Amino acid sequence: MKKKFNQVYQFKITLKGLEPLIWRQIQVPETYSFWDLHVAIQDVMSWLDYHLHEFKMIDPKTGMKIRIGIPDEDFLDEMEEDRLAGWEQKISDYFSTENKTADYLYDFGDNWEHRVILEKILPREAGVKYPVCIAGENACPPEDCGGIGGYFEFLEAIKNPFHEQHKDMLQWIGGKFDPDYFNPTKVKFWNPQKRFKIAFEEE
């Protein structure tokens, strides 16, 4: 059963390290957990949730930086505490107009770093189905393309018909890829609970 909510959090998510900027603007229910926010980010950035992720931000209760995601001792840094489980942490307990930024890392191999900024806290609008993507620019790099360096190599290959990997890269991406294209109205959001069951093999 979905929890009722009266407010929505408006975030801007920007993928770091690339020009022109790849960014998305979304609105999500105030009841969202960090797992729910993760799923929404995956959907608007066209990621496929194949890899681990984490948020890093300041805990307003302690003033210390914390990590929120999927607890995994195999990826535990020696000088850091393990990640808090994202599905147990509510965004409303951390994000506020005074504490509005977080870093979101997806795929610890390709190392896609995003800046997440809380822009506004707004009243829920009648008739709107949340979450919703309201704006954004440019296509997100394909999953498993090799990080920023690999993405540039991928773009070079698909743009140059004489490149030795031109045909292979086009076939790999499904025939075409427009790095300048993004349409917020085409975004489809997964149900975070269903994604959780799939991710953790629950029946």
C-alpha positions, 0 to 999 in steps of 0.5 A: 500500500502506497503511503500518502504524501503532501509534498514533493522533493524536486532534484536536479541530477547532473552527470559529472565530467562530461560536456555538454552537461547531461542533467535531469530534473525530477520530482519525487514523493517526500516519503521516498527512501534512498533506494526509491530515489536510486531507482528514479535516477536510474530511470531518468538517466537510462541506466539499467541498475546492473551495478552497485551504487551509493550516495554520499552526503552529510548527515544533518544529525552528526555533521559527518559524511555518510554513505547510503546504498547497498551494504557490501563488505567486498567494497568497504573502504578501509577508512570508511564505515559500511554503507547504510541500507538505502531502503531503510533511510528516508530522503526527508531525514537527510535532505533539506533546504540547509542540507541539499547536496549529495553525490551519487556514484553508480557502477564502481568500475565505470565510475559514473559520478552524479551531483544531486541537488535538492532544488525545492520542496513543493506541495503535491499537485493534484492529478500528477503521477509521481515521480515525474521527470520535468526537464533534462538535456542530452542522452546518458552514456550507454551502460558498460561503455567503459566510463568517460574515456570509453564513452568518448571512444564509443562516440568517435566510433559511431560517428565515423563510418570508417572507424574500425569499430563503427559497425560493431558499436552500432550493432552493440547499441542497437543501430543508432544513438543520438548523444543530443537527444533526451525527451522527459515525457518519454521517461518511464519509472519503475515501481521501486518495490518491484525493482527491489524484489528483482534485485534481491531475488525475492518472490 
